[in-house]
Amino acid sequence: MVLELKLRKIGNSVGIVLPREALTHLNVGEGDTVCVTDAAGGSLRLSPGTAESRRQLEAAQNVIRFYRNALRELSK
C-alpha cells in the first residue's frame, strides 16, 4: 500500500490525517496509539502501539535516565 498524504496545520502543530484504508491496515482507530520508529534508508515505520512496546519504551527511558552521565561520556 502506498499512500501520499498531505501535511496539515492542526492548531499550532503540523500533522497528517490517516485515511480509513491506513487505519484498517494498521488495525487501529481513534484513541489508539501508534509507534513511529526509524527504518532503513532514513525512512520511518508506522506500527500499532501495544502494551509490550509501551513497556519496552518506558524501560529504555529509565535506563537512559539512570545511566545518563555514562552514556554521555561513551558518546564522546
PDB file of N, H, CA, C and O in Angstrom:
ATOM      1  N   MET A   1       0.844  -1.168   0.000  1.00  0.00           N
ATOM      2  CA  MET A   1       0.000   0.000   0.000  1.00  0.00           C
ATOM      3  C   MET A   1       0.891   1.235   0.000  1.00  0.00           C
ATOM      4  O   MET A   1       1.782   1.363   0.840  1.00  0.00           O
ATOM      5  N   VAL A   2       0.654   2.130  -0.929  1.00  0.00           N
ATOM      6  H   VAL A   2      -0.069   2.025  -1.611  1.00  0.00           H
ATOM      7  CA  VAL A   2       1.372   3.401  -0.983  1.00  0.00           C
ATOM      8  C   VAL A   2       0.339   4.509  -0.920  1.00  0.00           C
ATOM      9  O   VAL A   2      -0.554   4.591  -1.763  1.00  0.00           O
ATOM     10  N   LEU A   3       0.470   5.364   0.092  1.00  0.00           N
ATOM     11  H   LEU A   3       1.196   5.297   0.777  1.00  0.00           H
ATOM     12  CA  LEU A   3      -0.430   6.498   0.242  1.00  0.00           C
ATOM     13  C   LEU A   3       0.392   7.770   0.285  1.00  0.00           C
ATOM     14  O   LEU A   3       1.390   7.838   1.004  1.00  0.00           O
ATOM     15  N   GLU A   4      -0.006   8.766  -0.465  1.00  0.00           N
ATOM     16  H   GLU A   4      -0.817   8.710  -1.049  1.00  0.00           H
ATOM     17  CA  GLU A   4       0.633  10.068  -0.401  1.00  0.00           C
ATOM     18  C   GLU A   4      -0.279  10.960   0.430  1.00  0.00           C
ATOM     19  O   GLU A   4      -1.421  11.224   0.052  1.00  0.00           O
ATOM     20  N   LEU A   5       0.236  11.420   1.566  1.00  0.00           N
ATOM     21  H   LEU A   5       1.164  11.206   1.873  1.00  0.00           H
ATOM     22  CA  LEU A   5      -0.575  12.202   2.494  1.00  0.00           C
ATOM     23  C   LEU A   5      -0.050  13.624   2.574  1.00  0.00           C
ATOM     24  O   LEU A   5       1.158  13.853   2.516  1.00  0.00           O
ATOM     25  N   LYS A   6      -0.947  14.563   2.705  1.00  0.00           N
ATOM     26  H   LYS A   6      -1.929  14.377   2.752  1.00  0.00           H
ATOM     27  CA  LYS A   6      -0.584  15.971   2.765  1.00  0.00           C
ATOM     28  C   LYS A   6      -0.484  16.400   4.226  1.00  0.00           C
ATOM     29  O   LYS A   6      -1.326  16.041   5.049  1.00  0.00           O
ATOM     30  N   LEU A   7       0.556  17.173   4.535  1.00  0.00           N
ATOM     31  H   LEU A   7       1.239  17.465   3.866  1.00  0.00           H
ATOM     32  CA  LEU A   7       0.706  17.728   5.875  1.00  0.00           C
ATOM     33  C   LEU A   7      -0.321  18.842   6.050  1.00  0.00           C
ATOM     34  O   LEU A   7      -0.556  19.640   5.143  1.00  0.00           O
ATOM     35  N   ARG A   8      -0.932  18.879   7.247  1.00  0.00           N
ATOM     36  H   ARG A   8      -0.741  18.231   7.983  1.00  0.00           H
ATOM     37  CA  ARG A   8      -1.967  19.883   7.521  1.00  0.00           C
ATOM     38  C   ARG A   8      -1.670  20.578   8.837  1.00  0.00           C
ATOM     39  O   ARG A   8      -1.115  19.987   9.763  1.00  0.00           O
ATOM     40  N   LYS A   9      -2.051  21.840   8.899  1.00  0.00           N
ATOM     41  H   LYS A   9      -2.502  22.320   8.147  1.00  0.00           H
ATOM     42  CA  LYS A   9      -1.910  22.582  10.144  1.00  0.00           C
ATOM     43  C   LYS A   9      -3.024  22.143  11.082  1.00  0.00           C
ATOM     44  O   LYS A   9      -4.202  22.153  10.723  1.00  0.00           O
ATOM     45  N   ILE A  10      -2.625  21.755  12.296  1.00  0.00           N
ATOM     46  H   ILE A  10      -1.668  21.747  12.587  1.00  0.00           H
ATOM     47  CA  ILE A  10      -3.582  21.333  13.326  1.00  0.00           C
ATOM     48  C   ILE A  10      -3.233  22.126  14.569  1.00  0.00           C
ATOM     49  O   ILE A  10      -2.298  21.773  15.288  1.00  0.00           O
ATOM     50  N   GLY A  11      -3.972  23.192  14.832  1.00  0.00           N
ATOM     51  H   GLY A  11      -4.731  23.479  14.248  1.00  0.00           H
ATOM     52  CA  GLY A  11      -3.631  24.079  15.944  1.00  0.00           C
ATOM     53  C   GLY A  11      -2.306  24.753  15.650  1.00  0.00           C
ATOM     54  O   GLY A  11      -2.133  25.352  14.589  1.00  0.00           O
ATOM     55  N   ASN A  12      -1.362  24.660  16.591  1.00  0.00           N
ATOM     56  H   ASN A  12      -1.503  24.174  17.454  1.00  0.00           H
ATOM     57  CA  ASN A  12      -0.030  25.234  16.398  1.00  0.00           C
ATOM     58  C   ASN A  12       0.956  24.200  15.864  1.00  0.00           C
ATOM     59  O   ASN A  12       2.153  24.474  15.784  1.00  0.00           O
ATOM     60  N   SER A  13       0.471  23.021  15.499  1.00  0.00           N
ATOM     61  H   SER A  13      -0.502  22.798  15.563  1.00  0.00           H
ATOM     62  CA  SER A  13       1.331  21.934  15.029  1.00  0.00           C
ATOM     63  C   SER A  13       1.022  21.612  13.573  1.00  0.00           C
ATOM     64  O   SER A  13       0.121  22.190  12.966  1.00  0.00           O
ATOM     65  N   VAL A  14       1.789  20.679  13.032  1.00  0.00           N
ATOM     66  H   VAL A  14       2.521  20.210  13.525  1.00  0.00           H
ATOM     67  CA  VAL A  14       1.541  20.158  11.693  1.00  0.00           C
ATOM     68  C   VAL A  14       1.377  18.661  11.830  1.00  0.00           C
ATOM     69  O   VAL A  14       2.141  18.022  12.554  1.00  0.00           O
ATOM     70  N   GLY A  15       0.401  18.090  11.154  1.00  0.00           N
ATOM     71  H   GLY A  15      -0.219  18.609  10.566  1.00  0.00           H
ATOM     72  CA  GLY A  15       0.163  16.658  11.276  1.00  0.00           C
ATOM     73  C   GLY A  15      -0.366  16.074   9.988  1.00  0.00           C
ATOM     74  O   GLY A  15      -0.539  16.771   8.988  1.00  0.00           O
ATOM     75  N   ILE A  16      -0.618  14.781  10.033  1.00  0.00           N
ATOM     76  H   ILE A  16      -0.477  14.214  10.845  1.00  0.00           H
ATOM     77  CA  ILE A  16      -1.228  14.089   8.905  1.00  0.00           C
ATOM     78  C   ILE A  16      -2.503  13.421   9.396  1.00  0.00           C
ATOM     79  O   ILE A  16      -2.625  13.055  10.565  1.00  0.00           O
ATOM     80  N   VAL A  17      -3.436  13.274   8.489  1.00  0.00           N
ATOM     81  H   VAL A  17      -3.336  13.571   7.539  1.00  0.00           H
ATOM     82  CA  VAL A  17      -4.671  12.549   8.783  1.00  0.00           C
ATOM     83  C   VAL A  17      -4.590  11.233   8.046  1.00  0.00           C
ATOM     84  O   VAL A  17      -4.417  11.211   6.828  1.00  0.00           O
ATOM     85  N   LEU A  18      -4.715  10.127   8.775  1.00  0.00           N
ATOM     86  H   LEU A  18      -4.856  10.144   9.765  1.00  0.00           H
ATOM     87  CA  LEU A  18      -4.638   8.808   8.150  1.00  0.00           C
ATOM     88  C   LEU A  18      -6.010   8.435   7.589  1.00  0.00           C
ATOM     89  O   LEU A  18      -7.011   8.482   8.304  1.00  0.00           O
ATOM     90  N   PRO A  19      -6.053   8.067   6.317  1.00  0.00           N
ATOM     91  CA  PRO A  19      -7.328   7.656   5.739  1.00  0.00           C
ATOM     92  C   PRO A  19      -7.779   6.300   6.288  1.00  0.00           C
ATOM     93  O   PRO A  19      -6.994   5.559   6.879  1.00  0.00           O
ATOM     94  N   ARG A  20      -9.039   6.002   6.083  1.00  0.00           N
ATOM     95  H   ARG A  20      -9.677   6.604   5.603  1.00  0.00           H
ATOM     96  CA  ARG A  20      -9.642   4.775   6.600  1.00  0.00           C
ATOM     97  C   ARG A  20      -8.857   3.528   6.191  1.00  0.00           C
ATOM     98  O   ARG A  20      -8.709   2.602   6.989  1.00  0.00           O
ATOM     99  N   GLU A  21      -8.349   3.495   4.940  1.00  0.00           N
ATOM    100  H   GLU A  21      -8.469   4.247   4.292  1.00  0.00           H
ATOM    101  CA  GLU A  21      -7.604   2.318   4.480  1.00  0.00           C
ATOM    102  C   GLU A  21      -6.365   2.080   5.339  1.00  0.00           C
ATOM    103  O   GLU A  21      -6.042   0.937   5.661  1.00  0.00           O
ATOM    104  N   ALA A  22      -5.669   3.158   5.711  1.00  0.00           N
ATOM    105  H   ALA A  22      -5.931   4.087   5.450  1.00  0.00           H
ATOM    106  CA  ALA A  22      -4.466   3.024   6.537  1.00  0.00           C
ATOM    107  C   ALA A  22      -4.836   2.560   7.939  1.00  0.00           C
ATOM    108  O   ALA A  22      -4.147   1.719   8.516  1.00  0.00           O
ATOM    109  N   LEU A  23      -5.915   3.100   8.489  1.00  0.00           N
ATOM    110  H   LEU A  23      -6.475   3.784   8.020  1.00  0.00           H
ATOM    111  CA  LEU A  23      -6.356   2.688   9.827  1.00  0.00           C
ATOM    112  C   LEU A  23      -6.753   1.219   9.838  1.00  0.00           C
ATOM    113  O   LEU A  23      -6.441   0.492  10.780  1.00  0.00           O
ATOM    114  N   THR A  24      -7.437   0.790   8.793  1.00  0.00           N
ATOM    115  H   THR A  24      -7.690   1.381   8.028  1.00  0.00           H
ATOM    116  CA  THR A  24      -7.844  -0.612   8.688  1.00  0.00           C
ATOM    117  C   THR A  24      -6.616  -1.510   8.561  1.00  0.00           C
ATOM    118  O   THR A  24      -6.544  -2.561   9.199  1.00  0.00           O
ATOM    119  N   HIS A  25      -5.649  -1.097   7.737  1.00  0.00           N
ATOM    120  H   HIS A  25      -5.708  -0.244   7.219  1.00  0.00           H
ATOM    121  CA  HIS A  25      -4.429  -1.880   7.544  1.00  0.00           C
ATOM    122  C   HIS A  25      -3.663  -2.032   8.859  1.00  0.00           C
ATOM    123  O   HIS A  25      -3.138  -3.106   9.153  1.00  0.00           O
ATOM    124  N   LEU A  26      -3.598  -0.956   9.651  1.00  0.00           N
ATOM    125  H   LEU A  26      -4.024  -0.083   9.412  1.00  0.00           H
ATOM    126  CA  LEU A  26      -2.894  -0.996  10.936  1.00  0.00           C
ATOM    127  C   LEU A  26      -3.746  -1.609  12.050  1.00  0.00           C
ATOM    128  O   LEU A  26      -3.236  -1.928  13.124  1.00  0.00           O
ATOM    129  N   ASN A  27      -5.030  -1.769  11.789  1.00  0.00           N
ATOM    130  H   ASN A  27      -5.444  -1.510  10.917  1.00  0.00           H
ATOM    131  CA  ASN A  27      -5.973  -2.284  12.776  1.00  0.00           C
ATOM    132  C   ASN A  27      -6.010  -1.375  14.015  1.00  0.00           C
ATOM    133  O   ASN A  27      -5.953  -1.846  15.151  1.00  0.00           O
ATOM    134  N   VAL A  28      -6.108  -0.066  13.766  1.00  0.00           N
ATOM    135  H   VAL A  28      -6.154   0.317  12.844  1.00  0.00           H
ATOM    136  CA  VAL A  28      -6.193   0.922  14.835  1.00  0.00           C
ATOM    137  C   VAL A  28      -7.359   1.857  14.551  1.00  0.00           C
ATOM    138  O   VAL A  28      -7.887   1.899  13.440  1.00  0.00           O
ATOM    139  N   GLY A  29      -7.744   2.594  15.561  1.00  0.00           N
ATOM    140  H   GLY A  29      -7.315   2.560  16.464  1.00  0.00           H
ATOM    141  CA  GLY A  29      -8.829   3.560  15.422  1.00  0.00           C
ATOM    142  C   GLY A  29      -8.593   4.739  16.337  1.00  0.00           C
ATOM    143  O   GLY A  29      -7.548   4.847  16.979  1.00  0.00           O
ATOM    144  N   GLU A  30      -9.567   5.613  16.388  1.00  0.00           N
ATOM    145  H   GLU A  30     -10.415   5.524  15.866  1.00  0.00           H
ATOM    146  CA  GLU A  30      -9.471   6.814  17.213  1.00  0.00           C
ATOM    147  C   GLU A  30      -9.178   6.449  18.666  1.00  0.00           C
ATOM    148  O   GLU A  30      -9.834   5.582  19.243  1.00  0.00           O
ATOM    149  N   GLY A  31      -8.185   7.122  19.251  1.00  0.00           N
ATOM    150  H   GLY A  31      -7.652   7.827  18.782  1.00  0.00           H
ATOM    151  CA  GLY A  31      -7.808   6.868  20.636  1.00  0.00           C
ATOM    152  C   GLY A  31      -6.723   5.825  20.809  1.00  0.00           C
ATOM    153  O   GLY A  31      -6.137   5.725  21.887  1.00  0.00           O
ATOM    154  N   ASP A  32      -6.440   5.041  19.773  1.00  0.00           N
ATOM    155  H   ASP A  32      -6.917   5.122  18.897  1.00  0.00           H
ATOM    156  CA  ASP A  32      -5.371   4.048  19.848  1.00  0.00           C
ATOM    157  C   ASP A  32      -4.011   4.729  19.718  1.00  0.00           C
ATOM    158  O   ASP A  32      -3.925   5.893  19.328  1.00  0.00           O
ATOM    159  N   THR A  33      -2.964   4.000  20.045  1.00  0.00           N
ATOM    160  H   THR A  33      -3.034   3.054  20.362  1.00  0.00           H
ATOM    161  CA  THR A  33      -1.604   4.508  19.967  1.00  0.00           C
ATOM    162  C   THR A  33      -0.888   3.849  18.800  1.00  0.00           C
ATOM    163  O   THR A  33      -1.059   2.656  18.548  1.00  0.00           O
ATOM    164  N   VAL A  34      -0.078   4.639  18.084  1.00  0.00           N
ATOM    165  H   VAL A  34       0.061   5.608  18.289  1.00  0.00           H
ATOM    166  CA  VAL A  34       0.792   4.093  17.045  1.00  0.00           C
ATOM    167  C   VAL A  34       2.229   4.452  17.384  1.00  0.00           C
ATOM    168  O   VAL A  34       2.484   5.460  18.042  1.00  0.00           O
ATOM    169  N   CYS A  35       3.156   3.636  16.942  1.00  0.00           N
ATOM    170  H   CYS A  35       2.949   2.816  16.407  1.00  0.00           H
ATOM    171  CA  CYS A  35       4.584   3.861  17.178  1.00  0.00           C
ATOM    172  C   CYS A  35       5.246   4.235  15.864  1.00  0.00           C
ATOM    173  O   CYS A  35       4.974   3.624  14.830  1.00  0.00           O
ATOM    174  N   VAL A  36       6.114   5.237  15.900  1.00  0.00           N
ATOM    175  H   VAL A  36       6.335   5.733  16.740  1.00  0.00           H
ATOM    176  CA  VAL A  36       6.904   5.635  14.746  1.00  0.00           C
ATOM    177  C   VAL A  36       8.350   5.308  15.073  1.00  0.00           C
ATOM    178  O   VAL A  36       8.894   5.810  16.057  1.00  0.00           O
ATOM    179  N   THR A  37       8.977   4.473  14.256  1.00  0.00           N
ATOM    180  H   THR A  37       8.536   4.065  13.457  1.00  0.00           H
ATOM    181  CA  THR A  37      10.356   4.061  14.500  1.00  0.00           C
ATOM    182  C   THR A  37      11.197   4.310  13.247  1.00  0.00           C
ATOM    183  O   THR A  37      10.676   4.399  12.135  1.00  0.00           O
ATOM    184  N   ASP A  38      12.518   4.419  13.458  1.00  0.00           N
ATOM    185  H   ASP A  38      12.941   4.346  14.361  1.00  0.00           H
ATOM    186  CA  ASP A  38      13.444   4.569  12.336  1.00  0.00           C
ATOM    187  C   ASP A  38      13.476   3.283  11.536  1.00  0.00           C
ATOM    188  O   ASP A  38      13.416   2.183  12.086  1.00  0.00           O
ATOM    189  N   ALA A  39      13.570   3.442  10.229  1.00  0.00           N
ATOM    190  H   ALA A  39      13.618   4.335   9.781  1.00  0.00           H
ATOM    191  CA  ALA A  39      13.707   2.293   9.340  1.00  0.00           C
ATOM    192  C   ALA A  39      14.909   2.529   8.429  1.00  0.00           C
ATOM    193  O   ALA A  39      15.504   3.606   8.437  1.00  0.00           O
ATOM    194  N   ALA A  40      15.248   1.535   7.666  1.00  0.00           N
ATOM    195  H   ALA A  40      14.765   0.660   7.660  1.00  0.00           H
ATOM    196  CA  ALA A  40      16.411   1.631   6.768  1.00  0.00           C
ATOM    197  C   ALA A  40      16.235   2.765   5.763  1.00  0.00           C
ATOM    198  O   ALA A  40      15.122   3.074   5.338  1.00  0.00           O
ATOM    199  N   GLY A  41      17.344   3.368   5.398  1.00  0.00           N
ATOM    200  H   GLY A  41      18.248   3.117   5.743  1.00  0.00           H
ATOM    201  CA  GLY A  41      17.316   4.391   4.366  1.00  0.00           C
ATOM    202  C   GLY A  41      16.775   5.734   4.816  1.00  0.00           C
ATOM    203  O   GLY A  41      16.404   6.558   3.981  1.00  0.00           O
ATOM    204  N   GLY A  42      16.721   5.971   6.118  1.00  0.00           N
ATOM    205  H   GLY A  42      17.022   5.302   6.797  1.00  0.00           H
ATOM    206  CA  GLY A  42      16.256   7.256   6.619  1.00  0.00           C
ATOM    207  C   GLY A  42      14.746   7.417   6.628  1.00  0.00           C
ATOM    208  O   GLY A  42      14.246   8.521   6.843  1.00  0.00           O
ATOM    209  N   SER A  43      14.016   6.346   6.401  1.00  0.00           N
ATOM    210  H   SER A  43      14.422   5.449   6.226  1.00  0.00           H
ATOM    211  CA  SER A  43      12.556   6.431   6.422  1.00  0.00           C
ATOM    212  C   SER A  43      12.031   6.116   7.817  1.00  0.00           C
ATOM    213  O   SER A  43      12.793   5.752   8.713  1.00  0.00           O
ATOM    214  N   LEU A  44      10.739   6.260   7.987  1.00  0.00           N
ATOM    215  H   LEU A  44      10.121   6.556   7.259  1.00  0.00           H
ATOM    216  CA  LEU A  44      10.086   5.963   9.255  1.00  0.00           C
ATOM    217  C   LEU A  44       9.101   4.825   9.060  1.00  0.00           C
ATOM    218  O   LEU A  44       8.560   4.633   7.971  1.00  0.00           O
ATOM    219  N   ARG A  45       8.876   4.080  10.121  1.00  0.00           N
ATOM    220  H   ARG A  45       9.315   4.236  11.005  1.00  0.00           H
ATOM    221  CA  ARG A  45       7.932   2.961  10.084  1.00  0.00           C
ATOM    222  C   ARG A  45       6.818   3.248  11.082  1.00  0.00           C
ATOM    223  O   ARG A  45       7.087   3.618  12.225  1.00  0.00           O
ATOM    224  N   LEU A  46       5.589   3.083  10.664  1.00  0.00           N
ATOM    225  H   LEU A  46       5.370   2.783   9.735  1.00  0.00           H
ATOM    226  CA  LEU A  46       4.417   3.307  11.495  1.00  0.00           C
ATOM    227  C   LEU A  46       3.804   1.955  11.822  1.00  0.00           C
ATOM    228  O   LEU A  46       3.497   1.176  10.920  1.00  0.00           O
ATOM    229  N   SER A  47       3.625   1.671  13.108  1.00  0.00           N
ATOM    230  H   SER A  47       3.875   2.304  13.841  1.00  0.00           H
ATOM    231  CA  SER A  47       3.048   0.390  13.512  1.00  0.00           C
ATOM    232  C   SER A  47       2.114   0.611  14.698  1.00  0.00           C
ATOM    233  O   SER A  47       2.240   1.601  15.417  1.00  0.00           O
ATOM    234  N   PRO A  48       1.181  -0.312  14.897  1.00  0.00           N
ATOM    235  CA  PRO A  48       0.271  -0.170  16.026  1.00  0.00           C
ATOM    236  C   PRO A  48       1.031  -0.232  17.350  1.00  0.00           C
ATOM    237  O   PRO A  48       1.947  -1.039  17.505  1.00  0.00           O
ATOM    238  N   GLY A  49       0.658   0.606  18.285  1.00  0.00           N
ATOM    239  H   GLY A  49      -0.086   1.263  18.159  1.00  0.00           H
ATOM    240  CA  GLY A  49       1.258   0.562  19.616  1.00  0.00           C
ATOM    241  C   GLY A  49       0.636  -0.569  20.413  1.00  0.00           C
ATOM    242  O   GLY A  49      -0.568  -0.812  20.336  1.00  0.00           O
ATOM    243  N   THR A  50       1.466  -1.255  21.175  1.00  0.00           N
ATOM    244  H   THR A  50       2.445  -1.058  21.237  1.00  0.00           H
ATOM    245  CA  THR A  50       0.970  -2.339  22.015  1.00  0.00           C
ATOM    246  C   THR A  50       1.438  -2.099  23.437  1.00  0.00           C
ATOM    247  O   THR A  50       2.324  -1.279  23.678  1.00  0.00           O
ATOM    248  N   ALA A  51       0.845  -2.811  24.372  1.00  0.00           N
ATOM    249  H   ALA A  51       0.126  -3.477  24.176  1.00  0.00           H
ATOM    250  CA  ALA A  51       1.273  -2.696  25.767  1.00  0.00           C
ATOM    251  C   ALA A  51       2.738  -3.083  25.890  1.00  0.00           C
ATOM    252  O   ALA A  51       3.472  -2.494  26.684  1.00  0.00           O
ATOM    253  N   GLU A  52       3.170  -4.073  25.107  1.00  0.00           N
ATOM    254  H   GLU A  52       2.574  -4.551  24.463  1.00  0.00           H
ATOM    255  CA  GLU A  52       4.566  -4.517  25.151  1.00  0.00           C
ATOM    256  C   GLU A  52       5.500  -3.429  24.643  1.00  0.00           C
ATOM    257  O   GLU A  52       6.551  -3.195  25.240  1.00  0.00           O
ATOM    258  N   SER A  53       5.136  -2.757  23.548  1.00  0.00           N
ATOM    259  H   SER A  53       4.282  -2.947  23.063  1.00  0.00           H
ATOM    260  CA  SER A  53       6.001  -1.698  23.017  1.00  0.00           C
ATOM    261  C   SER A  53       6.078  -0.526  23.984  1.00  0.00           C
ATOM    262  O   SER A  53       7.138   0.086  24.124  1.00  0.00           O
ATOM    263  N   ARG A  54       4.966  -0.198  24.659  1.00  0.00           N
ATOM    264  H   ARG A  54       4.105  -0.695  24.545  1.00  0.00           H
ATOM    265  CA  ARG A  54       4.991   0.875  25.669  1.00  0.00           C
ATOM    266  C   ARG A  54       5.871   0.482  26.847  1.00  0.00           C
ATOM    267  O   ARG A  54       6.605   1.316  27.377  1.00  0.00           O
ATOM    268  N   ARG A  55       5.803  -0.778  27.261  1.00  0.00           N
ATOM    269  H   ARG A  55       5.207  -1.455  26.830  1.00  0.00           H
ATOM    270  CA  ARG A  55       6.624  -1.248  28.376  1.00  0.00           C
ATOM    271  C   ARG A  55       8.103  -1.177  28.010  1.00  0.00           C
ATOM    272  O   ARG A  55       8.926  -0.767  28.829  1.00  0.00           O
ATOM    273  N   GLN A  56       8.446  -1.574  26.784  1.00  0.00           N
ATOM    274  H   GLN A  56       7.777  -1.907  26.119  1.00  0.00           H
ATOM    275  CA  GLN A  56       9.840  -1.528  26.346  1.00  0.00           C
ATOM    276  C   GLN A  56      10.348  -0.091  26.247  1.00  0.00           C
ATOM    277  O   GLN A  56      11.491   0.190  26.608  1.00  0.00           O
ATOM    278  N   LEU A  57       9.512   0.810  25.762  1.00  0.00           N
ATOM    279  H   LEU A  57       8.583   0.582  25.469  1.00  0.00           H
ATOM    280  CA  LEU A  57       9.900   2.212  25.665  1.00  0.00           C
ATOM    281  C   LEU A  57      10.145   2.808  27.043  1.00  0.00           C
ATOM    282  O   LEU A  57      11.126   3.525  27.243  1.00  0.00           O
ATOM    283  N   GLU A  58       9.268   2.520  27.990  1.00  0.00           N
ATOM    284  H   GLU A  58       8.472   1.937  27.828  1.00  0.00           H
ATOM    285  CA  GLU A  58       9.451   3.021  29.359  1.00  0.00           C
ATOM    286  C   GLU A  58      10.715   2.453  29.978  1.00  0.00           C
ATOM    287  O   GLU A  58      11.433   3.174  30.670  1.00  0.00           O
ATOM    288  N   ALA A  59      11.005   1.181  29.746  1.00  0.00           N
ATOM    289  H   ALA A  59      10.422   0.596  29.183  1.00  0.00           H
ATOM    290  CA  ALA A  59      12.219   0.572  30.281  1.00  0.00           C
ATOM    291  C   ALA A  59      13.460   1.243  29.693  1.00  0.00           C
ATOM    292  O   ALA A  59      14.418   1.517  30.417  1.00  0.00           O
ATOM    293  N   ALA A  60      13.450   1.508  28.393  1.00  0.00           N
ATOM    294  H   ALA A  60      12.672   1.286  27.805  1.00  0.00           H
ATOM    295  CA  ALA A  60      14.587   2.173  27.750  1.00  0.00           C
ATOM    296  C   ALA A  60      14.769   3.580  28.293  1.00  0.00           C
ATOM    297  O   ALA A  60      15.899   4.008  28.529  1.00  0.00           O
ATOM    298  N   GLN A  61      13.686   4.298  28.494  1.00  0.00           N
ATOM    299  H   GLN A  61      12.768   3.950  28.302  1.00  0.00           H
ATOM    300  CA  GLN A  61      13.778   5.650  29.042  1.00  0.00           C
ATOM    301  C   GLN A  61      14.335   5.634  30.465  1.00  0.00           C
ATOM    302  O   GLN A  61      15.099   6.523  30.840  1.00  0.00           O
ATOM    303  N   ASN A  62      13.962   4.639  31.252  1.00  0.00           N
ATOM    304  H   ASN A  62      13.341   3.916  30.947  1.00  0.00           H
ATOM    305  CA  ASN A  62      14.502   4.517  32.612  1.00  0.00           C
ATOM    306  C   ASN A  62      16.003   4.252  32.590  1.00  0.00           C
ATOM    307  O   ASN A  62      16.747   4.829  33.383  1.00  0.00           O
ATOM    308  N   VAL A  63      16.451   3.386  31.689  1.00  0.00           N
ATOM    309  H   VAL A  63      15.847   2.918  31.045  1.00  0.00           H
ATOM    310  CA  VAL A  63      17.882   3.089  31.564  1.00  0.00           C
ATOM    311  C   VAL A  63      18.640   4.344  31.151  1.00  0.00           C
ATOM    312  O   VAL A  63      19.698   4.647  31.703  1.00  0.00           O
ATOM    313  N   ILE A  64      18.098   5.071  30.183  1.00  0.00           N
ATOM    314  H   ILE A  64      17.239   4.825  29.734  1.00  0.00           H
ATOM    315  CA  ILE A  64      18.752   6.292  29.709  1.00  0.00           C
ATOM    316  C   ILE A  64      18.845   7.316  30.836  1.00  0.00           C
ATOM    317  O   ILE A  64      19.883   7.957  31.006  1.00  0.00           O
ATOM    318  N   ARG A  65      17.768   7.476  31.608  1.00  0.00           N
ATOM    319  H   ARG A  65      16.925   6.955  31.470  1.00  0.00           H
ATOM    320  CA  ARG A  65      17.793   8.416  32.734  1.00  0.00           C
ATOM    321  C   ARG A  65      18.834   7.997  33.772  1.00  0.00           C
ATOM    322  O   ARG A  65      19.602   8.830  34.255  1.00  0.00           O
ATOM    323  N   PHE A  66      18.860   6.714  34.114  1.00  0.00           N
ATOM    324  H   PHE A  66      18.237   6.037  33.722  1.00  0.00           H
ATOM    325  CA  PHE A  66      19.745   6.207  35.161  1.00  0.00           C
ATOM    326  C   PHE A  66      21.214   6.310  34.757  1.00  0.00           C
ATOM    327  O   PHE A  66      22.062   6.676  35.571  1.00  0.00           O
ATOM    328  N   TYR A  67      21.515   5.983  33.486  1.00  0.00           N
ATOM    329  H   TYR A  67      20.826   5.686  32.825  1.00  0.00           H
ATOM    330  CA  TYR A  67      22.896   5.970  33.002  1.00  0.00           C
ATOM    331  C   TYR A  67      23.223   7.192  32.133  1.00  0.00           C
ATOM    332  O   TYR A  67      24.111   7.130  31.283  1.00  0.00           O
ATOM    333  N   ARG A  68      22.513   8.286  32.346  1.00  0.00           N
ATOM    334  H   ARG A  68      21.792   8.336  33.036  1.00  0.00           H
ATOM    335  CA  ARG A  68      22.675   9.485  31.528  1.00  0.00           C
ATOM    336  C   ARG A  68      24.129   9.935  31.428  1.00  0.00           C
ATOM    337  O   ARG A  68      24.628  10.177  30.328  1.00  0.00           O
ATOM    338  N   ASN A  69      24.807  10.049  32.556  1.00  0.00           N
ATOM    339  H   ASN A  69      24.403   9.853  33.449  1.00  0.00           H
ATOM    340  CA  ASN A  69      26.193  10.526  32.551  1.00  0.00           C
ATOM    341  C   ASN A  69      27.125   9.548  31.841  1.00  0.00           C
ATOM    342  O   ASN A  69      27.980   9.963  31.058  1.00  0.00           O
ATOM    343  N   ALA A  70      26.968   8.263  32.108  1.00  0.00           N
ATOM    344  H   ALA A  70      26.275   7.926  32.745  1.00  0.00           H
ATOM    345  CA  ALA A  70      27.814   7.257  31.459  1.00  0.00           C
ATOM    346  C   ALA A  70      27.580   7.264  29.950  1.00  0.00           C
ATOM    347  O   ALA A  70      28.536   7.175  29.180  1.00  0.00           O
ATOM    348  N   LEU A  71      26.345   7.366  29.526  1.00  0.00           N
ATOM    349  H   LEU A  71      25.568   7.439  30.152  1.00  0.00           H
ATOM    350  CA  LEU A  71      26.029   7.393  28.096  1.00  0.00           C
ATOM    351  C   LEU A  71      26.609   8.642  27.442  1.00  0.00           C
ATOM    352  O   LEU A  71      27.082   8.581  26.307  1.00  0.00           O
ATOM    353  N   ARG A  72      26.578   9.766  28.139  1.00  0.00           N
ATOM    354  H   ARG A  72      26.193   9.816  29.061  1.00  0.00           H
ATOM    355  CA  ARG A  72      27.157  10.995  27.607  1.00  0.00           C
ATOM    356  C   ARG A  72      28.658  10.826  27.402  1.00  0.00           C
ATOM    357  O   ARG A  72      29.191  11.235  26.371  1.00  0.00           O
ATOM    358  N   GLU A  73      29.350  10.221  28.382  1.00  0.00           N
ATOM    359  H   GLU A  73      28.917   9.888  29.220  1.00  0.00           H
ATOM    360  CA  GLU A  73      30.789  10.010  28.261  1.00  0.00           C
ATOM    361  C   GLU A  73      31.122   9.017  27.137  1.00  0.00           C
ATOM    362  O   GLU A  73      32.101   9.204  26.415  1.00  0.00           O
ATOM    363  N   LEU A  74      30.321   7.981  26.995  1.00  0.00           N
ATOM    364  H   LEU A  74      29.525   7.830  27.581  1.00  0.00           H
ATOM    365  CA  LEU A  74      30.561   6.996  25.938  1.00  0.00           C
ATOM    366  C   LEU A  74      30.341   7.576  24.543  1.00  0.00           C
ATOM    367  O   LEU A  74      30.934   7.107  23.572  1.00  0.00           O
ATOM    368  N   SER A  75      29.492   8.591  24.445  1.00  0.00           N
ATOM    369  H   SER A  75      29.010   8.972  25.233  1.00  0.00           H
ATOM    370  CA  SER A  75      29.202   9.167  23.133  1.00  0.00           C
ATOM    371  C   SER A  75      30.297  10.102  22.632  1.00  0.00           C
ATOM    372  O   SER A  75      30.276  10.512  21.471  1.00  0.00           O
ATOM    373  N   LYS A  76      31.258  10.444  23.500  1.00  0.00           N
ATOM    374  H   LYS A  76      31.274  10.111  24.442  1.00  0.00           H
ATOM    375  CA  LYS A  76      32.340  11.369  23.094  1.00  0.00           C
ATOM    376  C   LYS A  76      33.349  10.687  22.210  1.00  0.00           C
ATOM    377  O   LYS A  76      34.317  11.313  21.781  1.00  0.00           O
TER     378      LYS A  76
END
